[in-house]
């Protein structure tokens, strides 16, 4: 579910999927980076959830078709919003306002499914100052994803999508 994210020996991990025998001693557990710490290993995820909400992480026009954030039907293709990528993201280190890798992964998954009523607003958010162009595609987010999702690839795909929508008339996009 992604609720047990923490930093172990400097790397963001899901505690439930991390075998102690695979780690080098001494073990150092810490809260996830790039999140405000509430206490001990507990972090505030409100800003992270807000960044996901910015990209309209639901399909269709009404929220009625939306699943709650962090609930994936297919963990191999959908983000569970564990925040590990957010913790590892160098663009977040530079700007807390950056939309973030989890939001980009979700936006890319919805973009690949095809246009829906939210795609124009999603593109507007992604094209803004703290949107997809702030991503340097360094891949640190990819390395830590426990489900093999590639937010860096999502960023590249979203950048291409934004460019194509900027230069291709809508009547031509509908034919392809």
C-alpha positions as CSV (number, residue, x, y, z in Angstrom):
1,X,0.0,0.0,0.0
2,X,3.0,2.3,0.4
3,X,2.3,3.4,3.9
4,X,5.6,2.1,5.4
5,X,8.0,4.2,3.4
6,X,11.2,5.2,5.2
7,X,14.8,5.8,4.6
8,X,17.1,2.9,5.5
9,X,20.8,3.4,5.3
10,X,20.1,6.5,3.2
11,X,17.8,4.9,0.6
12,X,14.1,5.3,0.4
13,X,12.4,1.8,0.8
14,X,9.2,0.2,1.8
15,X,9.8,-1.4,5.1
16,X,7.4,-4.3,4.4
17,X,9.4,-5.3,1.3
18,X,12.9,-4.8,2.7
19,X,14.7,-7.9,4.0
20,X,17.0,-7.1,6.9
21,X,19.4,-9.7,5.7
22,X,20.0,-7.8,2.5
23,X,21.1,-4.7,4.4
24,X,24.5,-3.8,5.7
25,X,25.0,-3.2,9.4
26,X,24.8,-0.8,11.1
27,X,21.2,-0.1,10.1
28,X,20.1,3.5,10.1
29,X,16.4,4.2,9.8
30,X,15.2,7.8,9.1
31,X,12.1,9.5,7.8
32,X,11.8,9.9,4.0
33,X,13.6,12.9,2.6
34,X,11.6,15.8,1.0
35,X,8.8,15.4,3.5
36,X,8.2,17.4,6.6
37,X,8.8,15.2,9.6
38,X,5.9,14.9,12.2
39,X,7.8,12.7,14.6
40,X,10.3,9.9,14.5
41,X,9.7,8.2,11.1
42,X,6.3,9.7,10.5
43,X,6.2,12.3,7.7
44,X,3.5,14.7,6.6
45,X,2.1,13.6,3.2
46,X,-0.3,16.5,2.6
47,X,2.0,18.3,0.2
48,X,2.7,15.1,-1.7
49,X,-1.0,14.3,-2.0
50,X,-1.7,17.9,-3.2
51,X,0.9,17.5,-6.0
52,X,-0.9,14.4,-7.1
53,X,-4.3,16.1,-7.1
54,X,-2.9,18.9,-9.3
55,X,-2.6,16.6,-12.3
56,X,-6.2,15.4,-11.9
57,X,-5.3,11.8,-11.2
58,X,-8.7,10.4,-12.2
59,X,-10.0,9.5,-15.6
60,X,-13.1,11.1,-17.0
61,X,-14.8,14.3,-16.0
62,X,-16.4,13.5,-12.7
63,X,-14.7,12.4,-9.5
64,X,-17.2,9.6,-9.4
65,X,-15.0,7.4,-11.6
66,X,-11.9,8.2,-9.5
67,X,-10.2,5.6,-7.2
68,X,-8.7,7.0,-4.1
69,X,-5.0,8.0,-4.5
70,X,-2.7,5.1,-3.7
71,X,-5.2,2.4,-4.8
72,X,-3.9,0.7,-7.9
73,X,-5.6,-1.9,-9.9
74,X,-2.4,-3.1,-11.5
75,X,0.8,-2.4,-9.4
76,X,2.9,-3.0,-12.5
77,X,1.5,0.0,-14.3
78,X,0.0,2.3,-11.6
79,X,1.6,4.2,-8.8
80,X,0.5,3.3,-5.3
81,X,1.6,6.8,-4.0
82,X,4.2,5.4,-1.6
83,X,6.3,8.6,-1.9
84,X,9.7,6.9,-2.4
85,X,10.2,8.6,-5.8
86,X,9.3,11.9,-4.2
87,X,11.9,11.3,-1.5
88,X,14.6,10.5,-4.0
89,X,13.7,13.3,-6.5
90,X,16.5,16.0,-7.0
91,X,14.0,18.4,-8.6
92,X,12.0,18.4,-5.3
93,X,15.2,19.2,-3.5
94,X,15.5,22.3,-5.7
95,X,11.8,23.3,-5.5
96,X,9.1,22.0,-3.2
97,X,6.6,23.3,-5.7
98,X,7.6,20.8,-8.4
99,X,4.7,18.6,-9.3
100,X,6.8,15.5,-8.6
101,X,7.5,12.1,-10.1
102,X,4.4,10.3,-8.7
103,X,2.1,12.9,-10.3
104,X,4.0,12.6,-13.6
105,X,3.7,8.8,-13.6
106,X,0.0,9.0,-13.0
107,X,-0.5,11.8,-15.6
108,X,1.5,9.7,-18.1
109,X,-0.6,6.6,-17.5
110,X,-3.8,8.6,-18.1
111,X,-2.3,10.4,-21.1
112,X,-1.5,7.0,-22.7
113,X,-5.1,5.8,-22.2
114,X,-6.2,8.7,-24.4
115,X,-7.9,12.1,-24.1
116,X,-10.5,12.5,-21.4
117,X,-12.3,15.6,-20.0
118,X,-9.4,16.3,-17.6
119,X,-6.5,16.1,-20.1
120,X,-6.5,19.9,-21.0
121,X,-6.3,20.9,-17.4
122,X,-3.7,18.2,-16.7
123,X,-1.5,19.6,-19.6
124,X,-1.9,23.1,-18.3
125,X,-0.5,22.0,-14.9
126,X,2.3,20.0,-16.4
127,X,3.3,22.8,-18.7
128,X,3.4,25.4,-15.9
129,X,6.6,26.6,-14.2
130,X,6.8,23.8,-11.6
131,X,5.5,21.1,-14.0
132,X,7.2,18.5,-16.1
133,X,9.9,20.9,-17.4
134,X,11.5,21.1,-13.9
135,X,12.3,17.4,-14.1
136,X,15.9,16.7,-15.1
137,X,15.1,13.0,-15.8
138,X,18.0,11.9,-13.6
139,X,16.3,8.6,-12.8
140,X,16.7,8.5,-9.0
141,X,13.0,8.1,-8.8
142,X,13.1,5.1,-11.1
143,X,15.7,3.3,-9.0
144,X,13.7,3.5,-5.8
145,X,10.2,2.5,-7.2
146,X,9.3,-0.8,-5.7
147,X,6.9,-1.5,-8.6
148,X,9.2,-0.8,-11.5
149,X,7.4,2.3,-12.6
150,X,9.6,4.9,-14.4
151,X,8.6,8.5,-13.6
152,X,11.6,9.6,-15.6
153,X,10.2,7.9,-18.7
154,X,6.8,9.4,-17.9
155,X,8.5,12.9,-17.8
156,X,10.0,12.3,-21.2
157,X,6.7,11.1,-22.6
158,X,4.8,14.0,-21.1
159,X,7.3,16.5,-22.5
160,X,6.8,15.0,-26.0
161,X,3.0,15.1,-25.5
162,X,3.1,18.7,-24.5
163,X,5.3,19.6,-27.5
164,X,3.0,17.7,-29.9
165,X,-0.1,19.5,-28.5
166,X,1.7,22.8,-28.9
167,X,2.6,22.4,-32.5
168,X,0.0,20.0,-34.0
169,X,-3.5,21.3,-34.8
170,X,-6.2,19.4,-32.9
171,X,-7.9,18.2,-36.1
172,X,-4.7,16.3,-37.1
173,X,-4.2,14.8,-33.6
174,X,-7.7,13.2,-33.8
175,X,-6.7,11.3,-37.0
176,X,-3.7,9.5,-35.5
